[in-house]
Amino acid sequence: MAMSEDHIALAAEYALGTLDADERAQVEAMMAADKDYAAVVESWQIRLSALNQMVGGVEPSPEVWERIKAAIGAAGDQQAFALPLAAAAPASDTVIVPPRPANDTGLSPESMRVVRFAKQTYVWKRVAGATGAIAAALLLVLGAQLYQPDLLPNALRPPVRTQIVKVETPAPAMPAQYVAVLQQGGDSPAFILTVDPANKMFMVRRVAATPEPGKSYELWLVSDKLQKPRSLGVIGSHDFTINPSMASYDPDMVNKATYAVTIEPEGGSPTGVATGPIVYSGKLVETMPPMPVPPKP
């Protein structure tokens, strides 16, 4: 049974003992039909029983009893007087009893305050219970979001946070530097060959070599791992010649090879094999060992 505030107030008045016989019978019928309503009435009886314990017994004075007896006697006389009048009244005459106002409970102001307090207590108890249930549910959801988000529906799962971690790898060490002085005997250097192993390229710096009219200087790589010398290209007429033609050679062979310069027809050897005499030669030497790059401040 859905209990309204009127049902709760009726249970409180039943516990107070302020109901008439019909109303008490109604409450007792509701208690017999609904165990929950019987529990509400019992709870009010337990709450209001404390009021009886706080009030001491009072013996009425003799004057009170005399007034009660006089009132009972007057009521009896009025009833005896009313019976002949009713018998003598015409059949069409009807005694009209004014209805009891809907808002007239017949309770004293003190009883009404108790009833109002009971209603407010019940309402606040329900509100507090609902608030506690909501708080418990929120606590469960938060705990699941922290420890077991897979148990929650997608709408309640916490958003996936992606954190980008930047990992700085140490800078590679600076490779060793190799240089070969290409000359003939003890003469002054004709060319200086610098090899960059990291980029697989070389640079030739013209020093004392003079151009030959109608001829070209060509650089060769000579190694016992090769069947014949390999051309690294023509050395240009400018002071610096840069060539990336070492990419296909093994670094160990590059470091240990002998480098020779021949005089070839203009534009280089037409056959891919040296045709002119070797005028300058030299081997690479390590001018600077590998060094690690200092860390950033």
C-alpha positions in Angstrom: 0.0 0.0 0.0 1.3 3.5 -0.9 1.2 5.5 2.3 0.4 9.2 2.0 0.9 11.9 4.7 -2.7 11.4 5.8 -2.1 7.7 6.5 1.0 8.6 8.5 -0.9 11.3 10.5 -3.6 8.8 11.1 -1.1 6.3 12.5 0.4 9.0 14.8 -3.1 9.9 16.1 -3.8 6.2 16.7 -0.7 6.0 18.8 -1.7 9.2 20.7 -5.2 7.8 21.3 -7.0 10.8 19.9 -9.1 8.9 17.3 -12.8 8.0 17.7 -14.1 4.5 17.5 -14.7 4.4 13.8 -11.3 5.9 13.0 -9.5 3.4 15.3 -11.4 0.5 13.6 -10.2 1.9 10.2 -6.6 2.0 11.4 -6.8 -1.5 12.9 -8.2 -2.9 9.7 -5.4 -1.3 7.7 -2.8 -2.7 10.2 -4.3 -6.2 9.7 -4.2 -5.9 5.9 -0.7 -4.3 5.6 2.2 -5.4 7.7 4.2 -2.3 6.6 1.5 0.0 7.9 1.3 -2.0 11.1 5.1 -1.4 11.5 4.5 2.4 11.0 1.9 2.5 13.7 4.2 0.5 16.0 7.1 2.9 15.4 4.9 5.8 16.3 3.8 4.0 19.5 7.4 3.5 20.4 8.3 7.1 19.7 5.3 8.6 21.6 5.6 6.3 24.6 8.4 8.5 25.8 5.9 11.3 26.2 4.0 9.3 28.8 7.2 8.6 30.7 7.9 12.3 30.9 4.5 13.2 32.4 3.8 12.2 36.0 0.5 11.0 37.3 -1.9 13.6 38.5 -4.9 12.8 40.8 -7.9 15.0 39.9 -9.4 17.0 42.7 -12.9 16.2 44.1 -14.3 19.3 42.4 -13.4 17.9 39.0 -15.3 14.7 39.6 -18.3 16.8 40.8 -18.3 18.8 37.5 -18.0 15.6 35.5 -21.0 14.1 37.3 -23.0 17.3 36.8 -22.1 17.3 33.1 -23.1 13.6 32.7 -26.4 14.4 34.5 -27.1 17.4 32.2 -26.4 15.3 29.1 -28.8 12.7 30.4 -31.6 15.2 31.0 -31.1 16.7 27.5 -31.3 13.3 25.9 -34.4 12.4 27.9 -36.0 15.8 26.8 -35.0 15.3 23.2 -36.7 11.8 22.9 -40.3 13.1 23.3 -39.6 16.0 21.0 -38.4 13.6 18.4 -41.4 11.3 18.8 -43.7 14.3 18.5 -42.0 15.9 15.5 -43.6 15.4 12.1 -42.2 12.7 9.9 -41.0 15.2 7.4 -38.9 17.1 9.9 -35.2 16.0 9.9 -32.6 16.7 12.4 -29.6 18.1 10.6 -26.2 17.5 12.1 -23.6 19.9 10.8 -20.8 18.1 9.1 -17.3 18.1 10.7 -15.0 20.4 8.8 -12.4 18.7 6.7 -9.6 20.5 8.5 -11.1 20.0 12.0 -9.2 17.0 13.5 -10.6 17.5 16.9 -7.0 17.6 18.3 -5.6 20.0 20.8 -2.9 22.4 19.7 -0.3 20.3 21.5 -1.5 17.2 19.7 -1.4 19.0 16.4 2.2 20.1 17.0 3.1 16.5 17.7 1.4 15.3 14.5 3.1 18.0 12.4 6.5 17.2 14.0 5.8 13.5 13.2 5.1 14.3 9.5 8.2 16.5 9.2 10.4 13.8 10.9 9.1 11.2 8.4 9.7 13.4 5.4 13.3 14.3 6.5 14.0 10.6 7.2 12.9 9.7 3.7 15.1 12.6 2.3 18.1 11.5 4.4 17.7 7.9 3.3 17.5 8.9 -0.4 20.5 11.1 -0.1 22.5 8.4 1.6 21.6 5.9 -1.2 22.7 8.4 -3.8 26.0 9.1 -2.0 26.6 5.3 -1.8 25.9 4.9 -5.5 28.3 7.7 -6.4 30.9 6.2 -4.2 30.6 2.8 -5.9 30.8 4.4 -9.4 33.9 6.4 -8.4 35.6 3.3 -7.0 34.8 1.3 -10.1 36.1 4.1 -12.3 39.4 4.0 -10.4 40.0 0.3 -10.1 37.6 -1.6 -12.5 36.4 0.7 -15.2 35.7 -2.3 -17.5 32.7 -3.2 -15.3 30.9 0.1 -16.0 28.9 1.0 -19.1 30.6 3.1 -21.7 28.8 6.3 -20.6 30.2 6.0 -17.1 33.7 5.0 -17.9 36.4 7.6 -17.4 37.9 9.1 -20.6 41.0 7.5 -21.9 43.9 9.8 -21.3 46.9 9.6 -23.6 50.1 10.9 -22.4 52.9 11.5 -24.9 56.3 10.9 -23.4 59.2 12.4 -25.3 62.2 10.2 -25.0 65.4 12.0 -26.0 68.0 9.6 -27.4 71.6 10.5 -26.8 73.2 12.2 -29.8 75.5 9.9 -31.8 79.2 10.2 -31.3 81.1 12.3 -33.8 82.8 9.9 -36.2 86.6 9.8 -36.7 88.1 12.0 -39.4 90.5 10.7 -42.0 93.0 12.6 -44.2 95.4 11.5 -46.9 98.2 13.7 -48.3 98.6 12.9 -52.0 102.1 13.7 -53.2 105.1 12.2 -55.0 108.1 11.3 -53.0 109.0 14.1 -50.7 107.6 16.9 -52.8 105.0 19.3 -51.5 101.4 17.9 -51.2 99.6 18.1 -54.5 96.2 17.2 -53.1 94.7 16.7 -49.6 92.0 14.0 -49.5 89.5 14.2 -46.6 87.1 11.3 -46.0 83.8 11.6 -44.1 82.9 8.0 -43.1 79.5 9.0 -41.7 78.3 10.5 -45.0 80.3 8.1 -47.3 81.8 11.0 -49.2 85.2 12.6 -49.7 86.6 16.0 -50.5 89.8 16.8 -52.5 91.6 20.0 -51.9 94.0 21.2 -54.6 97.3 22.4 -53.1 100.3 22.3 -55.4 99.1 20.4 -58.4 99.0 22.4 -61.6 96.5 21.9 -64.4 97.7 19.9 -67.4 96.4 21.3 -70.7 94.0 18.9 -72.4 94.3 16.5 -69.5 92.4 15.7 -66.2 93.5 14.4 -62.9 91.5 11.2 -61.8 91.4 9.7 -58.3 91.6 5.9 -57.8 91.0 3.6 -54.9 93.6 0.8 -54.7 93.0 -2.2 -52.4 94.1 -5.8 -52.2 90.4 -6.7 -51.8 89.8 -5.5 -55.3 90.9 -7.1 -58.5 91.8 -3.7 -60.0 91.8 0.0 -58.9 88.4 1.7 -58.9 87.9 5.2 -60.2 86.5 7.7 -57.7 86.0 10.3 -60.4 87.8 13.2 -62.0 89.3 15.9 -59.8 87.8 19.1 -61.0 89.7 22.3 -61.9 88.4 24.1 -58.8 90.2 24.2 -55.5 87.6 21.8 -53.8 86.0 18.7 -55.3 83.3 16.9 -53.3 82.2 13.5 -54.4 79.8 11.0 -52.7 81.1 7.9 -54.6 82.3 6.0 -51.5 78.8 4.8 -50.4 79.3 1.4 -52.0 82.6 0.6 -50.3 83.2 -1.2 -47.1 84.4 1.3 -44.4 87.3 -0.9 -43.4 88.5 -1.1 -47.0 88.1 2.7 -47.3 90.3 3.3 -44.3 93.1 0.9 -45.3 93.1 1.6 -49.1 95.8 3.5 -51.0 94.6 6.5 -53.0 96.3 7.4 -56.3 96.0 10.2 -58.8 96.7 9.6 -62.5 96.7 11.9 -65.5 94.0 10.9 -68.0 92.5 12.3 -71.1 90.2 15.3 -70.5 87.1 14.1 -68.8 88.7 10.9 -67.3 89.6 7.5 -68.5 87.4 6.3 -71.3 87.8 2.6 -70.4 87.3 2.7 -66.6 90.9 1.6 -66.2 93.8 3.8 -65.5 95.7 4.7 -68.7 98.1 7.3 -67.5 100.9 7.2 -65.0 100.4 7.5 -61.2 101.6 11.0 -60.3 100.5 11.2 -56.7 99.5 8.7 -54.0 98.9 8.5 -50.2 97.0 6.6 -47.4 94.4 7.8 -45.0 95.4 8.6 -41.4 93.0 9.3 -38.5 93.3 12.9 -37.6 90.6 12.9 -34.9 89.2 9.9 -33.0 85.5 9.4 -32.4 84.2 11.7 -29.7 80.8 11.7 -28.0 78.7 14.8 -28.3 78.6 16.8 -25.0 75.2 16.6 -23.3 72.8 19.5 -23.6 72.7 21.8 -20.6 
